């Protein structure tokens, strides 16, 4: 019996030791595995079902703003669809093409965990999208909290002379104020380098929309002569903001935290310092060539490439040197168009055979390494 009791005791010690080891392993895993947070970006996928308690990943302040302003959240949801479309337009010819994950609360997946220039762009354009959507909804009278810009009253002048403020000036300052309060709230709950990076890029996005405000005027006077003008400030098309931020992405500055943790210093002393209008990032991007679940890269296998291009959409760059497959497909195009008096254009539908080139998948061995 004594032998049996000893064996049981040894077994108990073994079980205890292995469960301790397991707990330590889980703890280490939690400490060193970056958390993929849900994001307010998911509001765009909820459509008309924006119920504040159902939006995953909101911090307290965001939930309070949501409950206080359900109509604004509706606009934020519409804006989210718009800026994601713009992001996908800007990167349509790139290995990383701003692809989103269906029914995923993080929207972009693990790719946002890395403090890369892609993350910098997404934070900037998402912040810009909120400003744009709210400002537009204010002017269209869809929101209770705001309408046209109340400060644009009376007389003013520009390089063409004097004019009267009239019409409905876009209330960009309200859009910026709400976007700052809502979007920045999450980053303000954490005091780390990534939060500081996100806050900086969020601001770049907000200011990008304001940069493209334009003065629109209507002429009054004898037969439309511009002796009297009524003017208002209007936002430009969101594409301008997208194009601008895309240029900022190209020139994004790699930075490191300064010693007291309040700002950035440039990572490479030979490069210029980041200004408040530059996008900033900490880590180099993966090459996005192969599927890599840990990095959130979907790879470029099956992506369409342009055989005759020398840019990022070329088969050489897009397929990362793996080569491409060519398929012949029939396409219907408009042809033999004639102008008919007055005033229509009539065309025939013509079928033409075109070659479509798609990137080859990697060989099995290198594929297996990445997953």
N, C-alpha and C positions, 0 to 999 in steps of 0.2 A: 504493500500500500504506500510505503514511504517513497518508493521509486516513482509511483504514479503521481503522487502529490508534487514531487520535484519537477516532473515533466510538465505538469499543469502550470506550475509556477514559472518555469522557463518560457512556456508558451505565452503566458500572460505578459511577461517582460518583453517578449518579442513583439507581441501585438501592440503593447504600449509604445515601444520604441518606433515601430513602423508607423503608427498613427501620428506620433509626434513629428516624425520625419515628413509624413504627408502634409500635416498642418503647416510645418515650416516651408515646405515646397509651395503650397497654395499661397501662403503669405508672401513669399518672394515673388511669386508669379503676379500677385496683385500689385506689389510695389513696383516691379519693373515692366509690367505690361501697360503701355499707355492706354488710357480709357478712350474709347470712341464715343463721344458724347452725342446724344440726340441734339438736334439743332432747331431753332425757330424757323430755319429754312424749310422745314417740313410743312409749314403752314400752307405753302403753295399746293401741296398734294391733297390738302383737306377740302379744297373748294368751298362750297357754301356751308360745310359742316364745322366751321371754326368755333369750337367750344373750348374755352380757355383751359378747362381741366383735362381736356383730351390731347392737348398739344404736348408731346413729350419733350423733356429737356428744358422747359422754361424755368428761370430762376424766379424767386418771389416777386421782385420788382416787375419783371416782364409779365407775370401772371396778373398782378394788380393792374397794370396798364391795360392788359387785354380785357379784364373784367369791366374796367371803367370805360373803355372805348371799343366796344365790339365792332362798330362801323369802320373804325380805322383798321382793325385787324383784317377785315374783309379786303380792304385796299392793299394791306401788306401781303396778303395771300395772292392777290392778282399780280402785284409787283414782283413777287417771288418767281412766278411763272415767266414773267417778262425778262428778268435779269438772267435766269438760267438759260433761256433761249438765246439771249445776247452772248452769254459766255460760250455757248455751243457754236454760235456763228463765228465768234472771234477765233476759236481754236479748231474749226472744222477741218483744217488741213494739217493738223499736228498729231503727233503720236498720242499725246494726252489730249482728248477732245472734249473735256469738260463733261464726261459721261456721268449720268446719275444712276443710282440703283433703285429699282422699283420697290415700293413699299418698305423702304429702309429709312428709319428715322434720322440717320446721319446724312442722308441725301447723296453724298459723294463717297461714303465709305472710308476706308483706312487711309486713303490718299491724303486726307486733310490732317492726319496725325503728324506728318512731316512738316517742319516749318520752312517750306519751300516757296519758290516764287509763284507756283500755282496756287498755293494756299493764300499767299498775299493777294493775288488777283481776285480770287473768289470772295475773300472778305471785303475787298474794296468795292467790287461790283454789286455785292449783295446789299451793302450799306447804301450805295448810290441808288439801287433799285427801290429801296424803302423811301428815300427822299423823293424820288420821282413820282412814285405811286401816290404818296400822301399829298404832295403838292398839287398834283393833277386832280385828285378827288376833292381837295379844298375848293379849287377854282370851279369845278363842275357842280358845286353845291351839294355834294353827297355826304358831307360830314357835319355833325352838329358843332364840333369844337372850333371850326375855322371856315373862312370863305376867302374872298379876294384879299390881297394885301392892303390892310387899312392905312398903311403909311404913304401909299402912292396917291396923294391928293394935292390939289392946287396946281401951280405952275412950276415948270422946270425948264432947263435948256440943254441942248446937246450941240454937236458941231454944226448942225443945220439951223440952229436958232432956237427960239422959244417954242414950247408946246404945253398943252394942258394934259394932266394925268386924267385918263378916263378908262372906259372899258373895264376889264378885270385883269389886274396884274397878278401873276402867279405868286402865291404866298410861300416862297421858297424858304423863308426863315422859319416858318412853322414846321415845314417838312423836315428841315435840318434838326430843329429842336426835338421833335418827337423821335426821329430816327436815332439821334444821339442817346436819348433817354432809354429807348427800347433796345436797340442793337448793342450798345456798349454795356448794358446792365450785367450781362453774363461775365464779361471780361473783368468787371470791377469787383467780382466776388473772389477773384484769385489774384495773388500778387506774385506772378512769375514772369519769366522772359517771354513766353508765348502770348500771355495776356497783353503784355506791353506791345508786342508786334501786331497783334490783332487790332488793338485800339488805334495804333498809328495808321494802319491800312484802312480801317473803317473811316477814319477822318479824311483820308485821301479820296475815298469814294464819295463822301458827302460833298466835299469841296469841288469835285469834278463836275457835279450837276450844276452848281452855282456858276462855275466858270463859263458855261454856255448859255446863260440867260441873254436874251436879245430884246432890243427895243422894237416893238411893232407899232406902226402909226397909221392913222387914217387921215386923209386930207379933206378939209372943208374949204369952201370958198367958191368963187365964180368958176363954174364948169370944172370943179375938182382941183383947182389950183391950190398949192400948198400954202396959202396965206395963213390959214389956221390949221393946226394939227392937234389931234387927240392921240395920245400914246399910252402904251401899257407894256410891262415887262413879261415876257413869255419864255418858258423853257424851250430849248431846242429839242430835236428828236433824240431819243435815248441812244441811238446809234453813235452820235457824236461822243457821248460819254464813254460808250464801249470802245470806240476807236482810240480815244485819249488814254484810257486805262490800259489798253493793249500795248500802246507805246511805252507807258510807264512800266509794264511787265517786262518789256524788252530791255529797258534800262534800269531794272530793279537793282538795289544796292544790297550786297551781302554785309551784314552787320554782326557785332557781338554786343552783349550787355556791357555798359560801363561799370566801373568798380562799385559805385554806390547803388547800382540796380535801379536807377531812375530814368535811364535813357540808353542810347546806342552809341557805339563808336564803330567806325568802318573796319571791316574784317581785314582788308588788305590796304595797308598804308599808302600804296601807290595809286589808289583810286580816290575819286572825289568823295567828300562827305555827303551823307544823305540829307536832303532838305525835307521840309515838312510835306512837300508835294511828291516825294519819291516813294515808291513801294519798297518795303524792306523785308528781308528774309534772313534766316539763320543757317539753313541747311541746303546743300545742293540737291537737285531733283534726281530721282531715279531716271533711267533712260526710257522707261515705259515700253521697251521693246518686247519683253516677255511677260507672260502672266505671272504675277508675284503677289500672292494673297496677303502676305505680311505687309508689303508696301502699298497695297491697294491698286496695283497696276494691272490693267486688263490685257495688256499686250496688244500687238497690232496684227495678229493673224486674222486674215479675212477682211482687213480694211481695204477699201478701194484706193489705189494710188494712180498718179499721173505719170505715164511713161515718158512724156516729152518735157516734163518740168525739171527745173534744177533747184527748186525750193524745198520747203519742208514736206510738201505733198508728193514729191518725186518718189518713184518706186524704190530708188536706192536708199533714200533717207527713211521713208515710212516703213519699209520692210526690213530695215536694219541689216541690209546685206544678205538676207535669206533668200532673195529671189521672189518671183511672183508668178501667179497662174493667169492665163488669159482666156476669157470666155467671149464668144461672139454672141451678141444679143441684138434683137430688132427693136428699134425705137421709133415711135411716131413723132414727127416734127412738123411744124407749120412751114409750108413752102409755096413758092410761086404766088406770093402775096401781091394783090393788085389793089390800088386805091380806086374806090368807086365814088363818083360824084353823086350827091354830097351826103353824108360824110362817113364812109365806112371803108374798112379794109377787109377784103375777102381773100382767104388763103385756102390752099388744099392741104389735106393731111398726107404727108409722105412718109413712107416707111424706109428707114435706112439701117443697114447692119453696122454696128459699132463694136469695137473691142473694149471689154472692161477688164482691167488688171486688178487682181487682188493679191495681197501679201500671203506668201506661203507660211504655214505653221512651222515652228522650229522642229528639228529632229527630236525624236522621243527622249533621248538622253538628256539634252539640255533643258527640255520641257520639264522633265521629272525633277531636276535639281531645284527648280524655282517654286514648286508647289508643296 
